């Protein structure tokens, strides 16, 4: 009953703030990097944004501090064991406190102007589905929701009228270039397909081993693999960048975000990382988005869309960069990228198998159980097993995820 009453209250607040031009937002994964960057923008522009809800995984201390600063109407923590400590820390605040996956997903469904989906891993899928099912505008940074369950998520978005806005820098670049959103594009009235676009291109740095001889890959250590040349990232995503699995996952994301065929999604190696994405039109024109390596640019665009937000970035120094280079992806050097391409072509459960197997393999590499080259071979072995089939429900996503992880663990143990 309390959640229902707060739901009704959130509708009232949503309507009031809309009249005065302040966007109400809910941040899922508030204590993570995406959440922190998003809230920094709220802090910078209190006249543009107000926080309705905050959700975190385990970090109750930081969540409590954010609640005191932003005064949300409701906060949620996934780890229920931390509820008593969190309750004590926010006892003086006028906000509701909930715990557990179901309750946190209910926060995602409460009416607001924007839900920022920053919970990492498949753990973020329930809240993404809740927000999408409620017809929300969702700024999504949760890669796994679209890689593993893209068909289910996008089908639900169509049914509910939800908007999914990309936060990943490359997808956000395409989003910016392609006139804001695919719904704004010229269409062929006979079949509803977009006619003005030829294809898109995502860029990739090539990671730390772009020029290393391939015959030296077997000796690559975890310490070397996590040193990204341009971005400061977590260990897992840094390894994914080194193998270019990350870019392969982004190709799968782009397929669902922009409703494009695999053949319409290209990738170019661009070590300078000044250009983040390009859109090729049928008249021969190319529009590219450029900017610095700062996630606040794509996050701010998603938060302010369809407007832009001045958050004080340093302008890109093109003269200082001087040279911009582009190259095709070498399939021999980046076999993980090619496996992601194959999974997208196979469809069904294949991307979910790819994602699950890769997570197990990368963890095994980081903990010294397998070598760098074993990441690709482990994923390939899982894709070669009898795990590929149709995918129509969220329950099937979770089931194939568990099965693929178990297969991957068995492969790792056998090495």
Long-range contacts (C-beta under 8 A, 24 or more apart in sequence): 2-96, 3-96, 3-98, 3-103, 3-106, 6-73, 6-74, 6-96, 6-110, 7-106, 7-109, 7-110, 7-111, 9-73, 10-52, 10-73, 10-74, 10-110, 10-111, 10-112, 11-111, 13-52, 13-73, 14-52, 14-111, 14-112, 14-113, 17-50, 17-113, 18-113, 21-48, 22-47, 22-48, 22-49, 22-50, 23-48, 23-49, 23-50, 23-113, 23-114, 23-303, 24-49, 24-50, 24-51, 24-52, 24-112, 24-113, 24-114, 25-49, 25-50, 25-51, 25-52, 25-112, 25-113, 25-114, 25-115, 25-116, 25-303, 26-51, 26-52, 26-53, 26-54, 26-55, 26-107, 26-108, 26-110, 26-112, 26-114, 26-115, 26-116, 27-51, 27-53, 27-54, 27-55, 27-116, 27-118, 28-55, 28-104, 28-107, 28-108, 28-115, 28-116, 28-117, 28-118, 28-119, 28-124, 28-127, 28-128, 28-131, 29-55, 29-56, 29-57, 29-116, 29-117, 29-118, 29-119, 29-120, 29-124, 29-141, 29-142, 30-54, 30-55, 30-56, 30-63, 30-66, 30-118, 31-56, 31-57, 31-59, 31-62, 31-63, 31-66, 32-56, 32-57, 32-118, 32-119, 32-120, 33-118, 33-234, 33-295, 34-116, 34-118, 34-141, 34-167, 34-295, 34-299, 35-116, 35-118, 37-295, 37-296, 37-299, 38-116, 38-118, 38-299, 38-303, 39-66, 39-70, 40-296, 41-296, 41-299, 41-300, 41-303, 41-309, 41-311, 42-70, 43-69, 44-311, 44-312, 45-309, 45-311, 48-304, 48-309, 49-303, 52-110, 52-112, 53-107, 53-108, 53-110, 53-112, 55-104, 55-107, 55-108, 55-119, 55-127, 57-119, 57-123, 58-82, 60-85, 60-86, 60-89, 61-89, 64-89, 64-90, 67-93, 67-95, 68-93, 71-95, 74-98, 74-107, 74-110, 76-103, 76-104, 76-107, 77-104, 78-104, 78-123, 101-126, 102-126, 105-129, 105-130, 106-130, 108-134, 108-136, 109-133, 109-134, 109-136, 110-134, 111-136, 112-136, 113-137, 114-138, 114-139, 114-302, 114-303, 115-139, 116-141, 116-167, 116-299, 116-302, 116-303, 117-141, 117-142, 117-145, 118-142, 118-167, 120-144, 121-359, 122-148, 122-355, 122-397, 122-398, 122-401, 125-149, 125-394, 125-397, 128-153, 129-153, 129-156, 129-394, 131-162, 132-156, 132-157, 132-160, 132-162, 132-164, 133-160, 133-162, 134-160, 134-162, 135-160, 135-161, 135-162, 136-162, 136-163, 137-162, 137-163, 137-165, 138-162, 138-163, 138-164, 138-165, 139-165, 139-166, 139-167, 139-299, 139-302, 139-303, 140-164, 140-165, 140-166, 140-167, 141-167, 141-168, 143-168, 143-249, 143-250, 143-253, 144-355, 146-252, 146-253, 146-256, 146-257, 147-249, 147-252, 147-253, 147-351, 147-352, 147-354, 147-355, 148-351, 148-352, 148-355, 148-356, 148-397, 148-401, 149-352, 149-391, 149-394, 149-397, 150-252, 150-253, 150-255, 150-256, 150-351, 151-256, 151-391, 151-392, 152-391, 152-392, 152-393, 152-394, 152-397, 153-256, 154-256, 154-259, 164-257, 165-302, 165-305, 166-253, 166-257, 166-298, 166-302, 167-295, 167-298, 167-299, 167-302, 168-250, 168-253, 168-298, 169-276, 169-277, 169-295, 169-297, 169-298, 170-202, 170-203, 170-250, 170-254, 170-276, 170-277, 171-202, 171-250, 171-253, 171-254, 171-257, 171-277, 172-276, 172-277, 172-289, 172-297, 172-298, 172-301, 172-302, 173-202, 173-275, 173-276, 173-277, 173-278, 173-288, 173-289, 173-291, 173-298, 174-200, 174-202, 174-254, 174-258, 174-277, 174-278, 174-279, 174-289, 175-257, 175-301, 176-277, 176-289, 176-301, 177-277, 177-278, 177-279, 177-287, 177-288, 177-289, 178-258, 178-279, 178-287, 180-305, 180-306, 182-258, 182-259, 194-259, 195-282, 196-281, 196-282, 196-283, 197-264, 197-279, 197-280, 197-281, 197-282, 198-264, 198-280, 198-281, 198-282, 199-260, 199-263, 199-264, 199-265, 199-266, 199-280, 200-254, 200-258, 200-260, 200-264, 200-265, 200-266, 200-277, 200-278, 200-279, 200-280, 201-265, 201-266, 201-267, 201-268, 201-277, 201-278, 201-279, 201-280, 202-247, 202-250, 202-251, 202-254, 202-265, 202-266, 202-267, 202-268, 202-276, 202-277, 203-267, 203-268, 203-269, 203-270, 203-273, 203-275, 203-276, 203-277, 203-278, 203-326, 204-241, 204-244, 204-247, 204-267, 204-268, 204-269, 204-270, 204-329, 205-229, 205-230, 205-231, 205-241, 205-269, 205-270, 205-271, 205-273, 206-244, 206-269, 206-271, 206-327, 207-241, 207-242, 207-243, 207-244, 208-242, 209-242, 209-333, 210-269, 210-271, 210-333, 214-332, 214-333, 217-372, 217-373, 218-371, 218-372, 218-373, 220-371, 220-372, 221-372, 222-365, 222-366, 222-368, 225-365, 225-372, 226-366, 229-271, 230-273, 230-293, 231-273, 231-293, 235-366, 236-359, 236-362, 236-363, 236-366, 239-362, 239-365, 239-366, 239-375, 240-336, 240-358, 240-362, 242-372, 243-334, 243-335, 243-336, 243-337, 243-372, 243-375, 243-376, 244-329, 244-334, 244-336, 244-337, 245-336, 245-337, 245-339, 245-340, 245-358, 245-362, 245-375, 245-379, 247-329, 247-337, 247-340, 248-336, 248-337, 248-338, 248-339, 248-340, 248-341, 248-343, 248-354, 249-340, 249-354, 249-355, 251-340, 251-341, 251-344, 252-340, 252-343, 252-344, 252-351, 255-344, 262-341, 262-344, 262-345, 267-329, 267-337, 268-326, 268-327, 268-328, 268-329, 269-326, 269-327, 269-328, 269-329, 270-324, 270-325, 270-326, 271-325, 272-321, 272-323, 272-324, 272-325, 274-316, 274-318, 274-321, 274-324, 275-324, 290-316, 291-316, 292-316, 335-376, 335-380, 336-375, 336-376, 336-379, 339-376, 339-379, 339-380, 339-383, 342-383, 343-383, 346-383, 346-388, 348-388, 348-389, 348-390, 348-391, 349-387, 349-388, 349-389, 349-390, 349-391, 349-396, 349-400, 350-383, 350-388, 352-391, 352-397, 352-400, 352-401, 352-404, 353-382, 353-383, 353-387, 353-388, 353-400, 353-404, 354-379, 354-382, 354-383, 355-401, 356-382, 356-400, 356-401, 356-402, 356-404, 356-405, 356-408, 357-381, 357-382, 357-383, 357-404, 357-405, 357-407, 357-408, 359-405, 360-405, 360-408, 360-409, 360-412, 361-408, 361-412, 364-412, 369-412, 369-415, 370-412, 370-415, 374-412, 374-415, 378-408, 378-411, 378-412, 379-408, 381-407, 381-411, 382-407, 382-408, 382-411
